[in-house]
Amino acid sequence: MCKLLLIPVLLACASCNSTHQAPVSTITAHAILQDVSWLASDEMRGRHYRSNEARKAAKYIADKWKLAGFTPLPTKTSMYLPTGDARNAPNVGAMYQGEGDSFVVITAHYDHLKPRRSGIDRIYNGADDNASGTAALIAIAQALSKVKTPLQSSIVLIAFTGEEAGLVGSKHFASNSPFPLSKIKGLINLDMISRGEPNTIFLEGAPDAPRINMAIVRANKQIGLNIVRNEHPDWLYRSDQAPFLEKGVPAVFLSVEDHEDYHRVTDHVEKIIPELATKTTQLTFLTAIDLASGVP
Ligand SMILES: [Zn+2]
């Protein structure tokens, strides 16, 4: 999450549980741990949004999405989406094509912080913040590639750059979206999903996004997370859902509480709870399928 911005009809998806049972089980703790380990390794030097390592992370994400059969967003020929400043690593965006003209959007920032100047450990690995959310986007793409039933809506994945520098990537995307924001049925942002209580995730924004909330309720019957709702409404303005909420897009935020390693060099992969990240990723996947299967 970003420290700088602390400003204060529904159709049941009858087929979800059966048809999507197999794909959801392909989202595994092993795969998530592998991606978090790579993204949060010392070699990646914290993935600061103006570093070569951030560009390497962007390529890692795009390559995995390509392998999963994802395609660039409408009107785009590349998954790399520059943000108007050549110094910045790009946003990465791709989609799984649906039959209609609406979109379900899942987002997470992949950048973190630049190394500090002194100390034995100088690297802000950002395993929880936000290699965990980034790994979720990769796992969701891989699970979607195994969904055989056509979806009504396209599912869009966006890995944002520069969140830690003040929501740079998400602000740029929300103002330059290649598809109308009015066509978004729901947006789910993941930022820090792997620490704290082993089976607990916080959900913000649900009261103003009833359709997403209902889909989450249905999905969680299968996943069984302890979802804590509306505990921190201020969080809605400190991560990448904010620029979309400001433009009227229905959006929710899934995150854990700030912890002792938040924005410290000790946000290490050894400390994450892979099972929590996995269940949150599974919940997000099933919620997106539900939203994408309903009325346009
Ligand atoms: Zn974050």
py3Dmol code that shows the C-alpha trace and the ligand (Angstrom):
import py3Dmol

protein = """\
ATOM      1  CA  MET A   1       0.000   0.000   0.000  1.00  0.00           C
ATOM      2  CA  CYS A   2       0.984   3.594  -0.458  1.00  0.00           C
ATOM      3  CA  LYS A   3       1.953   5.535   2.616  1.00  0.00           C
ATOM      4  CA  LEU A   4       1.706   8.855   0.848  1.00  0.00           C
ATOM      5  CA  LEU A   5      -2.044   8.896   0.343  1.00  0.00           C
ATOM      6  CA  LEU A   6      -3.792   8.532   3.661  1.00  0.00           C
ATOM      7  CA  ILE A   7      -6.573  11.002   2.753  1.00  0.00           C
ATOM      8  CA  PRO A   8      -9.257  10.625   4.527  1.00  0.00           C
ATOM      9  CA  VAL A   9     -30.622  -7.903  -9.933  1.00  0.00           C
ATOM     10  CA  LEU A  10     -28.362 -10.350  -9.182  1.00  0.00           C
ATOM     11  CA  LEU A  11     -28.179 -13.712 -10.884  1.00  0.00           C
ATOM     12  CA  ALA A  12     -26.711 -16.593  -9.007  1.00  0.00           C
ATOM     13  CA  CYS A  13     -23.971 -18.264 -10.963  1.00  0.00           C
ATOM     14  CA  ALA A  14     -25.419 -21.719 -10.835  1.00  0.00           C
ATOM     15  CA  SER A  15     -22.505 -23.233 -12.698  1.00  0.00           C
ATOM     16  CA  CYS A  16     -19.721 -21.657 -10.648  1.00  0.00           C
ATOM     17  CA  ASN A  17     -19.185 -24.358  -8.115  1.00  0.00           C
ATOM     18  CA  SER A  18     -19.180 -27.252 -10.527  1.00  0.00           C
ATOM     19  CA  THR A  19     -17.711 -25.865 -13.757  1.00  0.00           C
ATOM     20  CA  HIS A  20     -15.000 -23.819 -12.087  1.00  0.00           C
ATOM     21  CA  GLN A  21     -14.091 -26.244  -9.360  1.00  0.00           C
ATOM     22  CA  ALA A  22     -11.246 -27.716 -11.374  1.00  0.00           C
ATOM     23  CA  PRO A  23      -9.618 -24.393 -12.408  1.00  0.00           C
ATOM     24  CA  VAL A  24      -9.835 -22.928  -8.888  1.00  0.00           C
ATOM     25  CA  SER A  25      -7.919 -25.893  -7.539  1.00  0.00           C
ATOM     26  CA  THR A  26      -5.082 -25.114  -9.977  1.00  0.00           C
ATOM     27  CA  ILE A  27      -4.388 -21.968  -7.921  1.00  0.00           C
ATOM     28  CA  THR A  28      -1.873 -23.454  -5.505  1.00  0.00           C
ATOM     29  CA  ALA A  29       0.266 -22.197  -2.651  1.00  0.00           C
ATOM     30  CA  HIS A  30       3.270 -23.726  -4.398  1.00  0.00           C
ATOM     31  CA  ALA A  31       2.807 -21.616  -7.536  1.00  0.00           C
ATOM     32  CA  ILE A  32       2.133 -18.440  -5.569  1.00  0.00           C
ATOM     33  CA  LEU A  33       5.167 -18.967  -3.381  1.00  0.00           C
ATOM     34  CA  GLN A  34       7.328 -19.485  -6.472  1.00  0.00           C
ATOM     35  CA  ASP A  35       6.247 -16.187  -8.035  1.00  0.00           C
ATOM     36  CA  VAL A  36       6.516 -14.235  -4.768  1.00  0.00           C
ATOM     37  CA  SER A  37      10.018 -15.704  -4.264  1.00  0.00           C
ATOM     38  CA  TRP A  38      11.116 -14.528  -7.703  1.00  0.00           C
ATOM     39  CA  LEU A  39       9.570 -11.073  -7.498  1.00  0.00           C
ATOM     40  CA  ALA A  40      10.785 -10.464  -3.925  1.00  0.00           C
ATOM     41  CA  SER A  41      14.306 -11.834  -4.404  1.00  0.00           C
ATOM     42  CA  ASP A  42      17.280  -9.605  -3.592  1.00  0.00           C
ATOM     43  CA  GLU A  43      18.163  -9.658  -7.309  1.00  0.00           C
ATOM     44  CA  MET A  44      14.961  -7.689  -8.007  1.00  0.00           C
ATOM     45  CA  ARG A  45      16.182  -4.926  -5.643  1.00  0.00           C
ATOM     46  CA  GLY A  46      12.688  -3.914  -4.542  1.00  0.00           C
ATOM     47  CA  ARG A  47      11.190  -3.296  -8.007  1.00  0.00           C
ATOM     48  CA  HIS A  48      11.208   0.502  -7.718  1.00  0.00           C
ATOM     49  CA  TYR A  49       9.043   1.790 -10.570  1.00  0.00           C
ATOM     50  CA  ARG A  50      11.936   3.634 -12.202  1.00  0.00           C
ATOM     51  CA  SER A  51      14.369   0.723 -12.117  1.00  0.00           C
ATOM     52  CA  ASN A  52      15.496  -1.906 -14.603  1.00  0.00           C
ATOM     53  CA  GLU A  53      14.295  -4.494 -12.125  1.00  0.00           C
ATOM     54  CA  ALA A  54      10.741  -3.140 -12.388  1.00  0.00           C
ATOM     55  CA  ARG A  55      10.974  -3.595 -16.153  1.00  0.00           C
ATOM     56  CA  LYS A  56      12.178  -7.151 -15.590  1.00  0.00           C
ATOM     57  CA  ALA A  57       9.166  -7.732 -13.337  1.00  0.00           C
ATOM     58  CA  ALA A  58       6.854  -6.302 -16.009  1.00  0.00           C
ATOM     59  CA  LYS A  59       8.288  -8.733 -18.545  1.00  0.00           C
ATOM     60  CA  TYR A  60       7.963 -11.641 -16.115  1.00  0.00           C
ATOM     61  CA  ILE A  61       4.257 -10.851 -15.680  1.00  0.00           C
ATOM     62  CA  ALA A  62       3.563 -10.310 -19.389  1.00  0.00           C
ATOM     63  CA  ASP A  63       5.372 -13.521 -20.360  1.00  0.00           C
ATOM     64  CA  LYS A  64       3.306 -15.563 -17.903  1.00  0.00           C
ATOM     65  CA  TRP A  65       0.073 -13.992 -19.132  1.00  0.00           C
ATOM     66  CA  LYS A  66       1.024 -14.669 -22.760  1.00  0.00           C
ATOM     67  CA  LEU A  67       1.686 -18.302 -21.908  1.00  0.00           C
ATOM     68  CA  ALA A  68      -1.794 -18.447 -20.364  1.00  0.00           C
ATOM     69  CA  GLY A  69      -3.287 -17.236 -23.670  1.00  0.00           C
ATOM     70  CA  PHE A  70      -4.095 -13.696 -22.569  1.00  0.00           C
ATOM     71  CA  THR A  71      -4.156 -10.959 -25.217  1.00  0.00           C
ATOM     72  CA  PRO A  72      -3.510  -7.190 -25.152  1.00  0.00           C
ATOM     73  CA  LEU A  73      -6.368  -4.882 -24.164  1.00  0.00           C
ATOM     74  CA  PRO A  74      -8.763  -3.491 -26.824  1.00  0.00           C
ATOM     75  CA  THR A  75      -6.994  -1.208 -29.363  1.00  0.00           C
ATOM     76  CA  LYS A  76      -3.571  -2.231 -27.953  1.00  0.00           C
ATOM     77  CA  THR A  77      -0.931  -4.352 -29.657  1.00  0.00           C
ATOM     78  CA  SER A  78       1.204  -4.860 -26.546  1.00  0.00           C
ATOM     79  CA  MET A  79       0.587  -5.748 -22.907  1.00  0.00           C
ATOM     80  CA  TYR A  80       3.016  -2.979 -21.896  1.00  0.00           C
ATOM     81  CA  LEU A  81       1.140   0.252 -21.275  1.00  0.00           C
ATOM     82  CA  PRO A  82       3.449   3.281 -20.883  1.00  0.00           C
ATOM     83  CA  THR A  83       2.330   5.917 -18.391  1.00  0.00           C
ATOM     84  CA  GLY A  84       3.495   9.005 -20.273  1.00  0.00           C
ATOM     85  CA  ASP A  85       6.937   9.285 -18.663  1.00  0.00           C
ATOM     86  CA  ALA A  86       9.741   7.291 -20.245  1.00  0.00           C
ATOM     87  CA  ARG A  87      11.504   6.957 -16.880  1.00  0.00           C
ATOM     88  CA  ASN A  88       8.646   4.834 -15.523  1.00  0.00           C
ATOM     89  CA  ALA A  89       8.345   1.101 -16.025  1.00  0.00           C
ATOM     90  CA  PRO A  90       4.987   0.493 -17.724  1.00  0.00           C
ATOM     91  CA  ASN A  91       1.683  -0.777 -16.444  1.00  0.00           C
ATOM     92  CA  VAL A  92       1.023  -4.294 -17.731  1.00  0.00           C
ATOM     93  CA  GLY A  93      -2.501  -5.073 -18.914  1.00  0.00           C
ATOM     94  CA  ALA A  94      -4.071  -8.064 -20.653  1.00  0.00           C
ATOM     95  CA  MET A  95      -7.388  -9.805 -20.983  1.00  0.00           C
ATOM     96  CA  TYR A  96      -9.293 -13.037 -21.300  1.00  0.00           C
ATOM     97  CA  GLN A  97     -11.884 -12.378 -23.989  1.00  0.00           C
ATOM     98  CA  GLY A  98     -15.560 -12.637 -23.123  1.00  0.00           C
ATOM     99  CA  GLU A  99     -18.529 -12.652 -25.460  1.00  0.00           C
ATOM    100  CA  GLY A 100     -20.014  -9.276 -24.526  1.00  0.00           C
ATOM    101  CA  ASP A 101     -18.653  -5.740 -24.319  1.00  0.00           C
ATOM    102  CA  SER A 102     -18.353  -5.487 -20.518  1.00  0.00           C
ATOM    103  CA  PHE A 103     -15.298  -6.022 -18.320  1.00  0.00           C
ATOM    104  CA  VAL A 104     -14.407  -7.412 -14.922  1.00  0.00           C
ATOM    105  CA  VAL A 105     -11.064  -5.972 -13.779  1.00  0.00           C
ATOM    106  CA  ILE A 106      -8.561  -7.391 -11.292  1.00  0.00           C
ATOM    107  CA  THR A 107      -5.590  -5.229 -10.317  1.00  0.00           C
ATOM    108  CA  ALA A 108      -2.447  -5.242  -8.166  1.00  0.00           C
ATOM    109  CA  HIS A 109       0.674  -3.071  -8.126  1.00  0.00           C
ATOM    110  CA  TYR A 110       3.965  -4.795  -8.852  1.00  0.00           C
ATOM    111  CA  ASP A 111       6.365  -2.005  -7.830  1.00  0.00           C
ATOM    112  CA  HIS A 112       7.810  -1.429  -4.380  1.00  0.00           C
ATOM    113  CA  LEU A 113      10.618   0.750  -2.984  1.00  0.00           C
ATOM    114  CA  LYS A 114      14.196   1.617  -3.984  1.00  0.00           C
ATOM    115  CA  PRO A 115      17.063   0.244  -1.839  1.00  0.00           C
ATOM    116  CA  ARG A 116      18.124   2.293   1.159  1.00  0.00           C
ATOM    117  CA  ARG A 117      21.610   3.769   1.230  1.00  0.00           C
ATOM    118  CA  SER A 118      23.076   1.969   4.216  1.00  0.00           C
ATOM    119  CA  GLY A 119      22.582  -0.994   6.476  1.00  0.00           C
ATOM    120  CA  ILE A 120      23.313  -4.685   6.225  1.00  0.00           C
ATOM    121  CA  ASP A 121      20.000  -5.406   4.516  1.00  0.00           C
ATOM    122  CA  ARG A 122      19.342  -2.564   2.083  1.00  0.00           C
ATOM    123  CA  ILE A 123      16.658  -4.114  -0.071  1.00  0.00           C
ATOM    124  CA  TYR A 124      12.958  -3.607   0.404  1.00  0.00           C
ATOM    125  CA  ASN A 125      11.854  -6.985  -0.925  1.00  0.00           C
ATOM    126  CA  GLY A 126       8.145  -6.236  -0.728  1.00  0.00           C
ATOM    127  CA  ALA A 127       7.069  -9.874  -0.545  1.00  0.00           C
ATOM    128  CA  ASP A 128       3.684  -9.080   0.930  1.00  0.00           C
ATOM    129  CA  ASP A 129       3.609  -5.537  -0.562  1.00  0.00           C
ATOM    130  CA  ASN A 130       2.912  -6.406  -3.267  1.00  0.00           C
ATOM    131  CA  ALA A 131       4.599  -9.454  -4.754  1.00  0.00           C
ATOM    132  CA  SER A 132       1.689 -11.338  -3.162  1.00  0.00           C
ATOM    133  CA  GLY A 133      -0.973  -9.477  -5.185  1.00  0.00           C
ATOM    134  CA  THR A 134       1.161  -9.728  -8.326  1.00  0.00           C
ATOM    135  CA  ALA A 135       1.527 -13.487  -7.903  1.00  0.00           C
ATOM    136  CA  ALA A 136      -2.267 -13.630  -7.558  1.00  0.00           C
ATOM    137  CA  LEU A 137      -2.671 -11.980 -10.981  1.00  0.00           C
ATOM    138  CA  ILE A 138      -0.374 -14.596 -12.523  1.00  0.00           C
ATOM    139  CA  ALA A 139      -2.197 -17.501 -10.853  1.00  0.00           C
ATOM    140  CA  ILE A 140      -5.591 -16.129 -11.911  1.00  0.00           C
ATOM    141  CA  ALA A 141      -4.457 -15.940 -15.548  1.00  0.00           C
ATOM    142  CA  GLN A 142      -3.277 -19.537 -15.410  1.00  0.00           C
ATOM    143  CA  ALA A 143      -6.577 -20.702 -13.890  1.00  0.00           C
ATOM    144  CA  LEU A 144      -8.635 -18.726 -16.416  1.00  0.00           C
ATOM    145  CA  SER A 145      -6.766 -20.447 -19.241  1.00  0.00           C
ATOM    146  CA  LYS A 146      -8.395 -23.682 -18.053  1.00  0.00           C
ATOM    147  CA  VAL A 147     -11.972 -22.342 -17.999  1.00  0.00           C
ATOM    148  CA  LYS A 148     -13.879 -23.985 -20.831  1.00  0.00           C
ATOM    149  CA  THR A 149     -17.250 -22.222 -20.522  1.00  0.00           C
ATOM    150  CA  PRO A 150     -17.484 -18.921 -22.448  1.00  0.00           C
ATOM    151  CA  LEU A 151     -17.835 -15.887 -20.190  1.00  0.00           C
ATOM    152  CA  GLN A 152     -20.140 -12.958 -20.867  1.00  0.00           C
ATOM    153  CA  SER A 153     -17.632 -10.317 -19.773  1.00  0.00           C
ATOM    154  CA  SER A 154     -13.945 -10.104 -20.557  1.00  0.00           C
ATOM    155  CA  ILE A 155     -11.673 -10.427 -17.548  1.00  0.00           C
ATOM    156  CA  VAL A 156      -8.932  -7.799 -17.505  1.00  0.00           C
ATOM    157  CA  LEU A 157      -5.779  -8.069 -15.407  1.00  0.00           C
ATOM    158  CA  ILE A 158      -3.696  -4.957 -14.729  1.00  0.00           C
ATOM    159  CA  ALA A 159      -0.364  -4.909 -12.885  1.00  0.00           C
ATOM    160  CA  PHE A 160       0.231  -1.271 -11.954  1.00  0.00           C
ATOM    161  CA  THR A 161       3.537   0.563 -11.792  1.00  0.00           C
ATOM    162  CA  GLY A 162       4.392   3.374  -9.363  1.00  0.00           C
ATOM    163  CA  GLU A 163       1.749   2.749  -6.722  1.00  0.00           C
ATOM    164  CA  GLU A 164       4.262   3.471  -4.012  1.00  0.00           C
ATOM    165  CA  ALA A 165       5.128   6.786  -5.680  1.00  0.00           C
ATOM    166  CA  GLY A 166       1.521   7.980  -5.449  1.00  0.00           C
ATOM    167  CA  LEU A 167      -0.691   5.692  -7.544  1.00  0.00           C
ATOM    168  CA  VAL A 168       1.185   6.720 -10.715  1.00  0.00           C
ATOM    169  CA  GLY A 169       0.122   3.754 -12.842  1.00  0.00           C
ATOM    170  CA  SER A 170      -3.495   3.493 -11.745  1.00  0.00           C
ATOM    171  CA  LYS A 171      -4.123   7.241 -12.082  1.00  0.00           C
ATOM    172  CA  HIS A 172      -2.752   7.152 -15.595  1.00  0.00           C
ATOM    173  CA  PHE A 173      -4.787   4.095 -16.542  1.00  0.00           C
ATOM    174  CA  ALA A 174      -8.034   5.470 -15.111  1.00  0.00           C
ATOM    175  CA  SER A 175      -7.596   8.610 -17.228  1.00  0.00           C
ATOM    176  CA  ASN A 176      -6.484   6.791 -20.390  1.00  0.00           C
ATOM    177  CA  SER A 177      -8.375   3.504 -20.351  1.00  0.00           C
ATOM    178  CA  PRO A 178      -8.514   1.708 -23.711  1.00  0.00           C
ATOM    179  CA  PHE A 179     -12.130   0.772 -22.979  1.00  0.00           C
ATOM    180  CA  PRO A 180     -14.908   2.873 -21.392  1.00  0.00           C
ATOM    181  CA  LEU A 181     -14.786   2.769 -17.591  1.00  0.00           C
ATOM    182  CA  SER A 182     -18.593   2.673 -17.677  1.00  0.00           C
ATOM    183  CA  LYS A 183     -18.300  -0.862 -19.097  1.00  0.00           C
ATOM    184  CA  ILE A 184     -16.581  -2.167 -15.931  1.00  0.00           C
ATOM    185  CA  LYS A 185     -18.976  -4.345 -13.935  1.00  0.00           C
ATOM    186  CA  GLY A 186     -16.579  -4.524 -11.042  1.00  0.00           C
ATOM    187  CA  LEU A 187     -12.942  -3.964 -10.102  1.00  0.00           C
ATOM    188  CA  ILE A 188     -11.094  -5.901  -7.396  1.00  0.00           C
ATOM    189  CA  ASN A 189      -7.740  -4.564  -6.205  1.00  0.00           C
ATOM    190  CA  LEU A 190      -5.284  -6.773  -4.297  1.00  0.00           C
ATOM    191  CA  ASP A 191      -2.527  -5.099  -2.279  1.00  0.00           C
ATOM    192  CA  MET A 192      -0.874  -7.135   0.499  1.00  0.00           C
ATOM    193  CA  ILE A 193      -2.713 -10.435   0.821  1.00  0.00           C
ATOM    194  CA  SER A 194      -0.310 -12.718   2.666  1.00  0.00           C
ATOM    195  CA  ARG A 195       0.303 -11.653   6.280  1.00  0.00           C
ATOM    196  CA  GLY A 196      -1.497 -11.383   9.613  1.00  0.00           C
ATOM    197  CA  GLU A 197      -4.146 -13.801  10.816  1.00  0.00           C
ATOM    198  CA  PRO A 198      -3.803 -17.047   8.841  1.00  0.00           C
ATOM    199  CA  ASN A 199      -7.348 -17.164   7.453  1.00  0.00           C
ATOM    200  CA  THR A 200      -8.406 -13.503   7.615  1.00  0.00           C
ATOM    201  CA  ILE A 201      -8.682 -10.912   4.843  1.00  0.00           C
ATOM    202  CA  PHE A 202     -10.083  -7.380   5.003  1.00  0.00           C
ATOM    203  CA  LEU A 203     -12.637  -6.193   2.458  1.00  0.00           C
ATOM    204  CA  GLU A 204     -13.273  -2.486   1.881  1.00  0.00           C
ATOM    205  CA  GLY A 205     -15.765  -0.853  -0.474  1.00  0.00           C
ATOM    206  CA  ALA A 206     -18.413  -3.564  -0.413  1.00  0.00           C
ATOM    207  CA  PRO A 207     -21.367  -1.371   0.722  1.00  0.00           C
ATOM    208  CA  ASP A 208     -21.037   0.758  -2.423  1.00  0.00           C
ATOM    209  CA  ALA A 209     -20.470  -2.256  -4.685  1.00  0.00           C
ATOM    210  CA  PRO A 210     -23.343  -4.627  -3.826  1.00  0.00           C
ATOM    211  CA  ARG A 211     -22.957  -6.706  -6.946  1.00  0.00           C
ATOM    212  CA  ILE A 212     -19.312  -7.454  -6.232  1.00  0.00           C
ATOM    213  CA  ASN A 213     -20.140  -8.059  -2.589  1.00  0.00           C
ATOM    214  CA  MET A 214     -22.790 -10.646  -3.442  1.00  0.00           C
ATOM    215  CA  ALA A 215     -20.365 -12.416  -5.772  1.00  0.00           C
ATOM    216  CA  ILE A 216     -17.769 -12.465  -2.981  1.00  0.00           C
ATOM    217  CA  VAL A 217     -20.319 -13.905  -0.560  1.00  0.00           C
ATOM    218  CA  ARG A 218     -21.149 -16.698  -3.014  1.00  0.00           C
ATOM    219  CA  ALA A 219     -17.481 -17.406  -3.775  1.00  0.00           C
ATOM    220  CA  ASN A 220     -16.550 -17.522  -0.116  1.00  0.00           C
ATOM    221  CA  LYS A 221     -19.029 -20.340   0.510  1.00  0.00           C
ATOM    222  CA  GLN A 222     -16.474 -22.427  -1.336  1.00  0.00           C
ATOM    223  CA  ILE A 223     -13.303 -20.815   0.042  1.00  0.00           C
ATOM    224  CA  GLY A 224     -14.166 -20.236   3.704  1.00  0.00           C
ATOM    225  CA  LEU A 225     -12.078 -17.158   4.512  1.00  0.00           C
ATOM    226  CA  ASN A 226     -12.853 -14.994   7.510  1.00  0.00           C
ATOM    227  CA  ILE A 227     -13.727 -11.752   5.699  1.00  0.00           C
ATOM    228  CA  VAL A 228     -13.612  -8.615   7.860  1.00  0.00           C
ATOM    229  CA  ARG A 229     -15.753  -5.921   6.232  1.00  0.00           C
ATOM    230  CA  ASN A 230     -15.580  -2.124   6.326  1.00  0.00           C
ATOM    231  CA  GLU A 231     -13.107  -1.898   9.173  1.00  0.00           C
ATOM    232  CA  HIS A 232     -10.842   0.615   7.396  1.00  0.00           C
ATOM    233  CA  PRO A 233     -12.809   2.777   4.917  1.00  0.00           C
ATOM    234  CA  ASP A 234      -9.756   5.094   4.688  1.00  0.00           C
ATOM    235  CA  TRP A 235      -7.869   2.278   2.952  1.00  0.00           C
ATOM    236  CA  LEU A 236     -10.021   2.875  -0.125  1.00  0.00           C
ATOM    237  CA  TYR A 237      -7.938   5.983  -0.877  1.00  0.00           C
ATOM    238  CA  ARG A 238      -4.494   4.514  -0.273  1.00  0.00           C
ATOM    239  CA  SER A 239      -4.215   1.972  -3.067  1.00  0.00           C
ATOM    240  CA  ASP A 240      -4.948   1.596  -6.774  1.00  0.00           C
ATOM    241  CA  GLN A 241      -8.730   1.329  -6.572  1.00  0.00           C
ATOM    242  CA  ALA A 242      -8.895   5.045  -5.620  1.00  0.00           C
ATOM    243  CA  PRO A 243      -8.629   6.630  -9.096  1.00  0.00           C
ATOM    244  CA  PHE A 244     -11.350   4.270 -10.337  1.00  0.00           C
ATOM    245  CA  LEU A 245     -13.689   4.926  -7.406  1.00  0.00           C
ATOM    246  CA  GLU A 246     -13.282   8.633  -8.081  1.00  0.00           C
ATOM    247  CA  LYS A 247     -14.588   8.006 -11.603  1.00  0.00           C
ATOM    248  CA  GLY A 248     -17.578   6.019 -10.414  1.00  0.00           C
ATOM    249  CA  VAL A 249     -16.294   2.494 -11.108  1.00  0.00           C
ATOM    250  CA  PRO A 250     -17.674  -0.088  -8.636  1.00  0.00           C
ATOM    251  CA  ALA A 251     -14.543  -1.313  -6.869  1.00  0.00           C
ATOM    252  CA  VAL A 252     -13.458  -3.198  -3.776  1.00  0.00           C
ATOM    253  CA  PHE A 253     -10.143  -3.669  -2.019  1.00  0.00           C
ATOM    254  CA  LEU A 254      -8.786  -6.852  -0.452  1.00  0.00           C
ATOM    255  CA  SER A 255      -5.828  -6.486   1.930  1.00  0.00           C
ATOM    256  CA  VAL A 256      -4.375  -7.495   5.265  1.00  0.00           C
ATOM    257  CA  GLU A 257      -3.675  -5.172   8.211  1.00  0.00           C
ATOM    258  CA  ASP A 258      -0.404  -3.251   8.246  1.00  0.00           C
ATOM    259  CA  HIS A 259       2.195  -5.392  10.003  1.00  0.00           C
ATOM    260  CA  GLU A 260       5.588  -4.994  11.622  1.00  0.00           C
ATOM    261  CA  ASP A 261       7.385  -5.498   8.291  1.00  0.00           C
ATOM    262  CA  TYR A 262       5.214  -3.047   6.342  1.00  0.00           C
ATOM    263  CA  HIS A 263       7.533  -0.819   4.257  1.00  0.00           C
ATOM    264  CA  ARG A 264      10.560  -2.300   5.984  1.00  0.00           C
ATOM    265  CA  VAL A 265      13.463  -4.253   4.510  1.00  0.00           C
ATOM    266  CA  THR A 266      12.161  -7.260   6.450  1.00  0.00           C
ATOM    267  CA  ASP A 267       9.069  -7.768   4.241  1.00  0.00           C
ATOM    268  CA  HIS A 268      10.604 -11.100   3.250  1.00  0.00           C
ATOM    269  CA  VAL A 269       9.141 -14.097   1.451  1.00  0.00           C
ATOM    270  CA  GLU A 270       9.844 -16.369   4.430  1.00  0.00           C
ATOM    271  CA  LYS A 271       7.275 -14.416   6.428  1.00  0.00           C
ATOM    272  CA  ILE A 272       4.304 -14.663   4.095  1.00  0.00           C
ATOM    273  CA  ILE A 273       1.431 -17.087   4.616  1.00  0.00           C
ATOM    274  CA  PRO A 274       1.137 -18.748   1.187  1.00  0.00           C
ATOM    275  CA  GLU A 275      -2.194 -20.382   2.110  1.00  0.00           C
ATOM    276  CA  LEU A 276      -3.771 -16.999   2.876  1.00  0.00           C
ATOM    277  CA  ALA A 277      -2.576 -15.537  -0.424  1.00  0.00           C
ATOM    278  CA  THR A 278      -3.821 -18.666  -2.181  1.00  0.00           C
ATOM    279  CA  LYS A 279      -7.311 -18.556  -0.675  1.00  0.00           C
ATOM    280  CA  THR A 280      -7.607 -14.836  -1.366  1.00  0.00           C
ATOM    281  CA  THR A 281      -6.551 -15.469  -4.965  1.00  0.00           C
ATOM    282  CA  GLN A 282      -9.083 -18.293  -5.281  1.00  0.00           C
ATOM    283  CA  LEU A 283     -11.788 -16.055  -3.833  1.00  0.00           C
ATOM    284  CA  THR A 284     -10.934 -13.332  -6.341  1.00  0.00           C
ATOM    285  CA  PHE A 285     -10.933 -15.806  -9.231  1.00  0.00           C
ATOM    286  CA  LEU A 286     -14.367 -17.218  -8.344  1.00  0.00           C
ATOM    287  CA  THR A 287     -15.763 -13.724  -7.752  1.00  0.00           C
ATOM    288  CA  ALA A 288     -14.539 -12.575 -11.165  1.00  0.00           C
ATOM    289  CA  ILE A 289     -16.037 -15.629 -12.880  1.00  0.00           C
ATOM    290  CA  ASP A 290     -19.344 -15.001 -11.119  1.00  0.00           C
ATOM    291  CA  LEU A 291     -19.387 -11.329 -12.150  1.00  0.00           C
ATOM    292  CA  ALA A 292     -18.362 -12.203 -15.703  1.00  0.00           C
ATOM    293  CA  SER A 293     -21.051 -14.878 -16.032  1.00  0.00           C
ATOM    294  CA  GLY A 294     -24.060 -12.782 -15.007  1.00  0.00           C
ATOM    295  CA  VAL A 295     -26.152 -10.221 -16.858  1.00  0.00           C
ATOM    296  CA  PRO A 296     -24.154  -7.775 -19.017  1.00  0.00           C
TER     297      PRO A 296
END
"""
ligand_1 = """\
1
ZN
Zn 1.106 -1.878 -1.650
"""
view = py3Dmol.view(width=600, height=400)
view.addModel(protein, "pdb")
view.setStyle({"model": 0}, {"cartoon": {"style": "trace"}})
view.addModel(ligand_1, "xyz")
view.setStyle({"model": 1}, {"stick": {}})
view.zoomTo()
view.show()
